[in-house]
Amino acid sequence: MPFKLPRAYVYAGLTLAMWATVATAFKLTLAVATVIQTLWISTLVSCIALICICAVKGQIPQLLPALKRSFKVTMAAAVLNPVAYYLILFEAYDRLPAQLAQPINITWTIVLALMAGLILKQPVRWVDYLAALIGFLGVLIIVSQGDLNFVSSADWWGVFLAVGSTVIWAGYWTLNVVDHREPLVGMTLNFLFAMPLIGVLWSLEGSGWPPVDGWLGGAYIGLFEMSLAFYCWSLALKATDNTAKISNLIFLSPFISLQLIGWILGESIHMTTYLGLIVILLGIIWQQRWHALKNH
């Protein structure tokens, strides 16, 4: 009897493959299109993909009732994701090498615990503060790029934007705690509401239409970063009875991503990038394990 891979691992593997490529896609697209052009195109493609998924699942009739029930939440969520989060993240990628921006972005899981404590008044444990310090140490190691004089040479504004994107993303997931919309329906509404907001920003920028490469890159990001990846991830979590094992697979994504950044973008990956990434992941894994043990 042939071996059959569990569906959860198939969906998780697809998600892993998609998320591992997006850092490279960001840099390639931002080389030929502006941040706002990239965001508008990717949001448009995400809207189309999410509406198609809703149609296949028979959830189109749920959109308007969900909007009426949760109009304020929809507007707040749309401003956070995709508008604010991707504007800041794309700007960080536009300024920094991909090998800096990509590992820094994964510290959002550490920030999330602190954000939940600040906004939702959930208890913040000593382990959360220590994990944040470990994550910050990992960020400094990555930013150094092996240069002891990195304090004066680093693009700190770009680093601030990369770290700031993690705060926005953690804020979005904190909002999800009080968001009672069905996830796919909620995400579709968020992107639909974001379209005109980003369109206004584009008109103010006055940058015109990007080249074909910009459209293709934006479409790729819209499909494999914003919409299909999150849908596959939700399917993976639904198909498993062991969320922890599936979730841990995502920690492979940044390492695969760094290989693609080196091969395709031609960036020379510094050992400090790998070291800083490992430090950040150790902080995340330790924090998650500690909470898992305390909850049992």
C-alpha positions as CSV (number, residue, x, y, z in Angstrom):
1,M,0.0,0.0,0.0
2,P,1.6,3.3,-1.0
3,F,2.4,5.9,1.6
4,K,-0.1,8.7,1.9
5,L,1.0,12.0,3.4
6,P,-1.6,13.4,5.8
7,R,-3.5,16.3,4.4
8,A,-2.4,18.6,7.2
9,Y,1.2,18.2,6.2
10,V,0.4,18.7,2.5
11,Y,-1.3,22.0,3.2
12,A,1.4,23.0,5.6
13,G,4.0,22.1,3.0
14,L,2.3,24.2,0.4
15,T,2.1,27.2,2.8
16,L,5.8,26.7,3.7
17,A,6.8,26.7,0.0
18,M,4.7,29.9,-0.6
19,W,5.9,31.9,2.4
20,A,9.6,30.9,1.7
21,T,9.5,32.7,-1.7
22,V,7.8,36.0,-0.8
23,A,10.9,37.8,0.6
24,T,12.6,37.3,-2.8
25,A,9.4,38.3,-4.6
26,F,9.2,41.5,-2.5
27,K,12.7,42.6,-3.5
28,L,12.2,41.8,-7.2
29,T,8.9,43.6,-7.4
30,L,10.0,46.6,-5.4
31,A,12.9,47.0,-7.8
32,V,10.5,47.9,-10.6
33,A,7.4,49.2,-8.8
34,T,6.8,51.6,-5.9
35,V,5.6,50.4,-2.5
36,I,2.1,51.7,-3.1
37,Q,1.9,50.3,-6.6
38,T,3.0,46.9,-5.3
39,L,0.4,47.0,-2.4
40,W,-2.5,48.0,-4.7
41,I,-1.8,45.3,-7.2
42,S,-1.3,42.6,-4.6
43,T,-4.4,43.6,-2.7
44,L,-6.5,43.6,-5.9
45,V,-5.3,40.0,-6.8
46,S,-5.9,39.0,-3.2
47,C,-9.5,40.3,-3.4
48,I,-10.1,38.3,-6.5
49,A,-8.6,35.1,-5.0
50,L,-10.5,35.5,-1.7
51,I,-13.8,36.2,-3.5
52,C,-13.3,33.1,-5.6
53,I,-12.6,31.0,-2.5
54,C,-15.7,32.4,-0.8
55,A,-17.7,31.5,-4.0
56,V,-16.5,27.9,-4.0
57,K,-17.2,27.5,-0.3
58,G,-20.7,29.1,-0.7
59,Q,-19.8,32.0,1.7
60,I,-20.6,35.0,-0.6
61,P,-24.0,35.4,1.0
62,Q,-22.2,35.8,4.4
63,L,-20.3,38.9,3.4
64,L,-23.0,41.6,3.7
65,P,-24.5,40.4,7.0
66,A,-21.0,40.1,8.5
67,L,-20.2,43.6,7.3
68,K,-23.4,45.0,8.9
69,R,-22.7,43.2,12.2
70,S,-19.0,44.2,12.4
71,F,-18.5,47.4,10.4
72,K,-16.2,49.0,12.8
73,V,-14.1,45.9,13.3
74,T,-13.9,45.5,9.5
75,M,-12.6,49.1,9.0
76,A,-10.1,48.8,11.8
77,A,-8.8,45.4,10.5
78,A,-8.6,46.7,7.0
79,V,-6.4,49.6,8.1
80,L,-4.1,47.3,10.0
81,N,-4.0,44.5,7.3
82,P,-3.3,45.0,4.5
83,V,-2.9,48.8,4.5
84,A,-0.6,49.7,7.4
85,Y,1.2,46.4,7.8
86,Y,2.2,46.0,4.1
87,L,3.0,49.6,3.6
88,I,5.5,49.5,6.4
89,L,6.8,46.0,5.5
90,F,7.3,46.9,1.8
91,E,9.0,50.1,2.8
92,A,11.4,48.1,5.0
93,Y,12.1,45.7,2.2
94,D,12.7,48.6,-0.2
95,R,15.4,50.0,2.1
96,L,17.0,46.9,3.6
97,P,18.6,43.7,2.2
98,A,16.1,40.9,2.2
99,Q,18.3,38.9,4.6
100,L,17.8,41.6,7.2
101,A,14.1,42.4,6.7
102,Q,12.9,38.8,6.5
103,P,14.3,37.4,9.8
104,I,13.3,40.6,11.7
105,N,9.7,40.2,10.6
106,I,9.2,36.8,12.4
107,T,9.6,38.5,15.8
108,W,5.9,39.4,15.6
109,T,5.0,36.3,17.6
110,I,7.1,37.6,20.5
111,V,5.5,41.0,20.2
112,L,2.1,39.4,20.2
113,A,2.3,38.3,23.8
114,L,3.3,41.8,24.9
115,M,0.5,43.4,22.8
116,A,-2.1,41.1,24.3
117,G,-1.1,42.2,27.7
118,L,-1.2,45.8,26.8
119,I,-4.5,45.9,25.0
120,L,-6.4,42.8,26.2
121,K,-5.1,43.0,29.8
122,Q,-3.9,39.4,29.6
123,P,-1.2,38.5,32.0
124,V,2.4,39.0,30.6
125,R,4.8,36.6,32.2
126,W,8.5,37.1,32.8
127,V,9.2,34.6,30.0
128,D,7.5,37.0,27.6
129,Y,9.8,39.8,28.5
130,L,12.8,37.6,28.4
131,A,11.7,36.3,25.0
132,A,11.5,39.9,23.8
133,L,15.0,40.6,25.0
134,I,16.3,37.4,23.2
135,G,14.5,38.5,20.0
136,F,15.9,42.0,20.2
137,L,19.4,40.4,20.7
138,G,18.8,38.3,17.5
139,V,17.8,41.4,15.6
140,L,21.0,43.2,16.6
141,I,23.1,40.2,15.5
142,I,21.4,40.3,12.1
143,V,21.7,44.0,11.7
144,S,25.4,43.9,12.5
145,Q,26.1,41.8,9.4
146,G,29.5,40.9,10.9
147,D,30.5,44.6,11.3
148,L,31.4,45.7,14.8
149,N,30.8,49.3,13.7
150,F,27.2,48.6,12.6
151,V,25.7,51.2,15.0
152,S,26.9,54.0,12.7
153,S,26.6,52.1,9.4
154,A,23.2,50.4,9.7
155,D,20.0,51.8,8.1
156,W,18.2,52.2,11.4
157,W,15.1,53.7,9.8
158,G,14.7,50.6,7.7
159,V,15.3,48.4,10.8
160,F,12.7,50.5,12.7
161,L,10.2,50.0,9.9
162,A,10.8,46.2,9.9
163,V,10.3,46.0,13.7
164,G,7.3,48.4,13.4
165,S,5.7,46.0,11.0
166,T,5.8,43.3,13.6
167,V,3.9,45.6,16.0
168,I,1.2,46.3,13.4
169,W,0.9,42.6,12.6
170,A,0.7,41.6,16.3
171,G,-2.0,44.3,16.7
172,Y,-4.0,42.8,13.9
173,W,-3.9,39.4,15.5
174,T,-4.8,40.9,18.9
175,L,-7.9,42.5,17.2
176,N,-8.8,39.0,15.9
177,V,-9.5,38.0,19.5
178,V,-12.6,40.2,19.5
179,D,-13.4,39.7,15.9
180,H,-16.3,37.2,15.6
181,R,-16.5,37.1,11.8
182,E,-15.7,33.8,10.1
183,P,-12.0,34.1,9.2
184,L,-12.3,33.8,5.4
185,V,-15.3,36.2,5.3
186,G,-13.5,38.6,7.6
187,M,-10.3,38.6,5.5
188,T,-12.2,39.1,2.3
189,L,-14.0,42.1,3.7
190,N,-10.7,43.5,5.0
191,F,-9.1,43.4,1.5
192,L,-12.2,44.8,-0.2
193,F,-12.3,47.8,2.1
194,A,-8.6,48.3,1.7
195,M,-8.7,48.7,-2.1
196,P,-10.1,52.2,-2.2
197,L,-7.9,53.4,0.7
198,I,-4.8,52.2,-1.2
199,G,-6.2,53.6,-4.4
200,V,-6.4,57.1,-2.8
201,L,-2.7,56.8,-1.7
202,W,-1.7,55.8,-5.2
203,S,-3.5,58.8,-6.7
204,L,-1.7,61.1,-4.2
205,E,1.6,59.5,-5.1
206,G,0.9,60.1,-8.8
207,S,3.3,57.3,-9.9
208,G,1.2,56.1,-12.9
209,W,1.2,52.4,-14.0
210,P,4.1,50.1,-13.2
211,P,5.8,48.0,-15.9
212,V,4.6,44.4,-16.6
213,D,7.2,43.0,-14.2
214,G,5.6,45.1,-11.4
215,W,2.1,43.7,-12.2
216,L,3.4,40.1,-12.3
217,G,5.3,40.5,-9.0
218,G,2.4,42.2,-7.3
219,A,0.1,39.4,-8.5
220,Y,2.5,36.8,-7.1
221,I,2.6,38.5,-3.8
222,G,-1.2,38.8,-3.7
223,L,-1.6,35.1,-4.3
224,F,1.2,33.5,-2.4
225,E,1.7,35.9,0.5
226,M,-1.7,37.4,1.2
227,S,-4.4,35.0,0.2
228,L,-3.7,31.4,-0.9
229,A,-1.0,30.9,1.8
230,F,-3.2,31.9,4.6
231,Y,-6.1,29.8,3.3
232,C,-3.8,26.8,3.0
233,W,-2.5,27.4,6.5
234,S,-6.0,27.5,7.9
235,L,-6.8,24.2,6.1
236,A,-3.6,22.6,7.6
237,L,-4.6,23.7,11.1
238,K,-8.2,22.3,10.6
239,A,-6.8,19.0,9.3
240,T,-4.6,18.2,12.2
241,D,-5.2,17.1,15.8
242,N,-1.7,18.3,16.8
243,T,-1.4,22.0,16.0
244,A,2.0,22.3,17.6
245,K,3.7,19.9,15.2
246,I,2.2,21.7,12.2
247,S,3.0,25.1,13.5
248,N,6.7,24.2,14.1
249,L,7.1,23.4,10.3
250,I,6.8,27.2,9.6
251,F,10.1,27.7,11.4
252,L,11.8,26.1,8.4
253,S,10.4,28.9,6.1
254,P,13.0,31.6,7.0
255,F,15.9,29.2,6.4
256,I,14.6,28.2,2.9
257,S,13.9,31.9,2.2
258,L,17.5,32.8,3.0
259,Q,18.7,30.2,0.5
260,L,16.4,31.7,-2.2
261,I,17.6,35.2,-1.3
262,G,21.2,34.1,-1.9
263,W,20.5,32.1,-5.1
264,I,18.1,34.5,-6.8
265,L,18.9,38.0,-5.5
266,G,22.6,37.3,-5.3
267,E,22.9,38.5,-1.7
268,S,25.9,37.1,0.2
269,I,24.2,35.7,3.3
270,H,26.3,36.6,6.4
271,M,26.8,34.0,9.1
272,T,25.4,36.6,11.5
273,T,22.1,36.4,9.7
274,Y,21.8,32.7,10.4
275,L,23.0,33.2,14.0
276,G,20.6,36.0,14.7
277,L,17.7,34.0,13.1
278,I,18.5,31.0,15.3
279,V,18.6,33.2,18.4
280,I,15.2,34.7,17.5
281,L,13.7,31.3,16.8
282,L,15.1,29.9,20.1
283,G,13.3,32.8,21.9
284,I,10.1,32.1,20.1
285,I,10.2,28.3,20.6
286,W,11.1,28.6,24.3
287,Q,8.3,31.1,24.9
288,Q,5.8,28.8,23.2
289,R,6.9,25.7,25.0
290,W,6.8,27.5,28.4
291,H,3.2,28.6,27.8
292,A,2.2,25.2,26.5
293,L,3.5,23.5,29.7
294,K,1.8,26.1,31.9
295,N,-1.5,25.6,30.1
296,H,-1.5,21.8,30.7
